[in-house]
């Protein structure tokens, strides 16, 4: 879908408008903000108003399709200046597409300091920044406060650890008959598995993405707990993310752990039906919280010249705290800049809508999502998905199922990515 269909007409006008029209520049931006398209377009319109010689043509598709859309455009040599790239695919794009360093002009990079350094790490290679954050989510516990009360639990004191989550889920099921809890798994159950093992103290992948590492003691313990939620404890119904989300919004699931990006839709669904509560992602015992971000970053593809200068100007505009915070408020994604509450508009928003505060609290606890090696990722992720299905089907304990799955993943990655 092409939002700005007037570009063709603008090109025709450029042929007859005289020398001044040659100064106009079009920046082509690919993104997956279908649900937030109007809010994002309003920000792009504001950029155009500030920069009347730049037109932003935004082309958008659902998140599951955007990677293929960008690849197809690059292969066909259609204009791509800025593209949203899902975090776990950044290494693939660095190795297989002509992405350029956003900070190539070392004298004009002060604006990058607006972002939290850990948010830039996902796109950092040495001294170069190849991706800047844009649509970062963080996992939160959404809970039905009415069900907590009905079960004799205090919704003002939500569970803080996984042990407390499971105990609360068991109590709610016993007292109300409503299913207790679920955690998102996302595409191929990749992000959900990464989230579970990394917060338990394990690494998911090596830094270069060529080796899976979650067969550690911590990783196996985390996945055993996920299995036990479905089987030994029986508090997690086996379903997909869409079904869990619908169940939670319909009052048929007490707790659902998913991205901060769901806050707006969950709040709307709960209004008039039940009281919505939001809490931080549960801890593993006394370990520090360590949560990989979900979502996507923006990469730069413009060739050197006016288009690249215009594209960087757009990225700089999006990094401004007032713009970044506005995007966070309207989309539900995390704020991205240092000290977001230093912005009076954001501080007032949090005062009026305190459910967003847990996402802000987790900014400093966010670590870059693990990124897969350039090749073999889809096959490896399929093994992850099959592993989680086997665990939930109770085909064996995690100690028996995880190590051979990791070994097979590493065999595939080694063959697909020879040194």
N, C-alpha and C positions, 0 to 999 in steps of 0.2 A: 504494500500500500504506500502510495506516495502522497504525502500530506500537501506538498506545495506544488500543485499542478500548474500554477501560473508561471513556472520557470520557463516553459517553452515559449510562452508569449513574451516574456522578458527578453529571451534570446532574439526574437524577431524584432522587437523594438530596438535592441542594441545595434542592429544592422543599419537603422535609419536615424539613430539619435545623435550622430556626430561623435567627435573625439571624446567628449566627456564620458560617454557610456562605456568606453573601453576600460575605465577605472573600476567599474563594478565587478565584484567578485562573488561567486556562488560557492558556498561550503556545503558539501553533501555529507550528511550525518546519518548513520545507521544506528538504530536502537530498538529495544524491545518493550518500550513503555506503552503498550497497547491500553492497559487499564488507566494509566496516568497521562495519556497522550495530550489531552487538552491542557492540563496543568503544565506539562513540559513545553508544549507549543507556546503557551503564554510567556514563559521565560525566554524562549528563543525570539519571540516577537519583541520583547523588551530589549534584547541584545541588538536586534535589527534597528530598533528606534534609536539606540545609542550609536550605532554604526550604519548609517544609511547607505553606505556604499557596499555593504555585505548582505547577501541573501542566504539564509540557511534553508536548504532543502532537506527535510527530515523524512527518512524512509524507515518504516517500522514494521516489525513482524513479531509474533509471540517468541518468548525466550527460547523455546525448544527449537525454533526455526532460524533464529538470527545468525547463528554461526554459519549455517549453510548459505544464507543470503549474502553475508559478507564475503565468504569464499567465492561464491559464484560471481559476484560483482568484480572482485579483484581478478579472477581468472579471465573474465570477459573484458577486462581493462575499462570497465565503466568507472566513472568518478567515485572515489571513496576518499574522503578527507578525514573523517573521525568515525570510529566504529565502537560500539559497545561489544566487549568481549567478556564472556563468562569467566570468572576468576580462574577456575581449574584448567581452562584452555589457553591461558596466556603463553605458556612455554611453547605449545603447538604453534600459536600465531607468530611468536618470535622467530621460530625456526622455519616457517613455511610461508610467511607473507612479508611484504616489504615495509613493515612498521618502522617508523623513525623515532629516535629519541626526542621526547617532548622538550627536554632541557638542552637541546643542541647548542643554543645560544647561551653560553655560560654567564653572560653579562645581564641576562634578562629573565632570571629565574626566581626572583624574590617571592613571587606569588605562590610558588610551590610550598613555601614555608607556612602557608595558611593551613595546610593539611596536617593532621596528626602524622608523625613519622611512621608509625606502624601501619597506617593506612596506605602509605606510599610503598611500603616494602614489597607488596604483591607485584608491583610493576618495576621494581628496581633491579638493575643488573650492573654491578660495579657502581660507577658514578652516574650511569645513565638511568633516566626514568622513562620507561616505555608505556606506562599506563597510569592514569590518575583515577582515584575513586569517584564513583558517581552514584551507584545504586547498591550500597552495601547494607545487607540485613544482618541482624544478630538474633540468635534464638532466645525466645522467652517462654515462660510458662503462662499460658492463658488459662484461667480457671473460672468456673461457675460458682460465684460466691453464694448463691442461694442453695446449691447442693451441699456446699460446705456446712452451712448453717443447719440444713435438714439432717446432716449426718452428725451434728454435735461438734463440728470443728469451727475454729475461729478464722473467718476469711481475712481478718486483719493481720493474721500471723500465718502466711502461706508457707508451704514447705521450702526449705533451703537446700537440703541435700537429697540425693537419690533415695536414701533409706527413708527419709521423711515423705518423699513423693509416693513411694510404694505403700508405706503405711497409711497415708491419707487415702490413696486409691482403694485400698482394701476396706477401710472403714466406710467410705462412700458407697462402695458396691454392696456391702453387707446391710447398710442402713437404708439405702434408697433404691437399690437394684439397677442403678445406672452405671455404665462402664466407667472405669477409673481414669485411665491415662493412655496417651499415645505420644510418640515422638515422630516427627516427620522423617521420611527417608530420602525424598527427592529422587531425581533421575537415577536409575540403576542402584538405588539405595546407597549411592556413593557419598553424598554429603552427610546423610544421617550417620553412616558408619564412621566417617572422618570425625564428625562432631563428638560422637560417643567416645572414641578411643583417645582423641587428643585431649579432651577434658579430663580423662582418667589418668593422664600422664604419659601416654605413649605417643610416638610419632606415627603418622599415617604413611607418609612417603618420605624418601630421601630428598635432599634439597634439589637435586636435579630431576626428580620424578621418575627415576629409572629403577627404583627398588621399593617395594612395599615393606613396611616395618611394623605393622600392627599385630604381628604374632608375638609381641613382647608379653611379659606377664601382665602388665597393666592393660594392654589391648585385649588380651584373652579374657581377663576379668570383666572388662566393660561389656564385651559382647555376650559373655555368659549372663550378665545381669539383664541385658536386653532380651535374651532368650527366656530368662526366668520371668520377666514381666508378662510374656505371652503364655507361658506354660506353668512353671512351678507356682507362681503367684496368681496367674490368671487375671491380671488387672488390665491387660492391653489386648483389645480385640484386633485380630489380624485383618488388615484392610489396606487400602492405598491412601495417599495423602488427600485426594479429593473426598473420599468417603469419610475419613476422620474429620476433615474440616466441616463437612456438612453435618456430621453427627454433633460436633461441638456447638455449631451455630444453632442447631435444633434442640439443644438441651439434653442430648443423649450421650454425651461424653463429658466427664467432670473436668478433666485437664487435657490440654493439647499443647505440646511444645513445638512451636514453629517460628517462622521468621517475624521480626518486628514489622515487616512490610504488611503483615496481615492485620495489624492493629485497627486500622480504619474500618475495614470490612467487618471485623469481629465486633467492633463497638457498635456499628450500625445494626448488625444482626441482633445484638443483645438488647438494644434499646426497646423498652416496653415488654421484654420477655424475661430477662434475668439480669442480675448485676454481674458485670464483667470485672474480673480481677486480673492483674498482670504482675508477674514476679520474675526475678532474675533466673537465668538458667541454673538448674540444680548442680551443686558441687558433689564431687566424689570425696566423701569424708572431709578431711581437713585440708585437702589440696586447694591451691589457688585456682580460681576460675580461668580457663584458657579456651576461648571459643574462636574457631575460625569463622571468618565472615562468609556469608553467602552473597550472591548477586554478582554484578558486573562492573568493570572499569572501562574507561575510554582510552582508545589507542589512536595514534596519529599516523595518517597515510598520505597526506598531501605531498606532492613533489615540491622541491625548493622553489620559492617565489611567492607571488601574491597569495595564492591559495593557502600555502602553509602559514604565512603570516596571519591571514584571516582566521584560519583554524585554531592557531595558538591563541589568538585574541578571544575566540569563543571559549576555549578551555579556561583561560584566565578569568573571563566573566563568570563562568560557572563556579569557579573556586572562591568567589567573593563570599564572605561570611553571610551577608544578608540574603544573597541568592541561594547559597547552599542550604542555609537554614530554612528558607522559604520552601525549597524543594523537599526537604525533610518533612516539614509540617504537612505538605500537600500530598506526599507520596507514601509516607510511613517508613521510609528508609532512615537509617541512622544519620544524625548530623556527622559531618566529616571534618570540620575545621577545629582548630585549637580553641578551647574555652567557648563552646557554643552558647552557654548561658550568659556570656558577656554581651551578647546581642539583646537589647531590651525587648525586641519583638519575640525572640525565642523564650526569654525568661517569662514574659507574660503568658505565652502559649502554654508553657509547662505549668504555671500556676493555675491556669484555667482547665488544663487537661493533664493531670498528674500521672495518668496511666502511661505516658510516654517516658517517664523518668527512668525506669529500669533499662531502657535501651541506651540512654545517655550514660548511665552508670557503667555500662559494659563497654564503652568506647575504649578505655584504657586496657581492658582485659581481652581485646580482640587481637588475634594473631592472623597472619595471612592464610587464606585457604591453601591447602596442599595442591600443587599443580602437577599434572601428569606429564611424563616424557612425551616428545613429539609424536611417537608412533606406538600403536598397540593399546592406547588408552581405552577405547571402546570395548575391546575384547577383555581387558583387565577388569573394567567396571562391570561387565556381565558376570564375571566370576564373583565379584563382590556381591552382586544382587543374588546370585544363586546360593552363595554362602549364607546370607541372611535368611533367605527362604528356607534353607535346610535347618538353620537354628530354630526358626519359628515353628517348623514342622516337627521339631524335637527328634531329629534324626541322629543326634549324638551331642555330647557336651562340646562347648567351644574349644576346650583343650584338644579334642580329637579332630574337629572340623577346620579350625582356623589355620594351623600350620600348613597342611597340604594345599589349602586354597592360596595362601600367600606364596608358597613355593611355585605353584603353577602361574600365578601372576608374574612373579619375577622371571620365570623361564620365558614367558611371552614378551615381557619388556626387554629382556636381554637380547632375544632374537630380533626384535623389531628395531632396537636401537643399539647396534654394535658400536663399540667405542672407536 
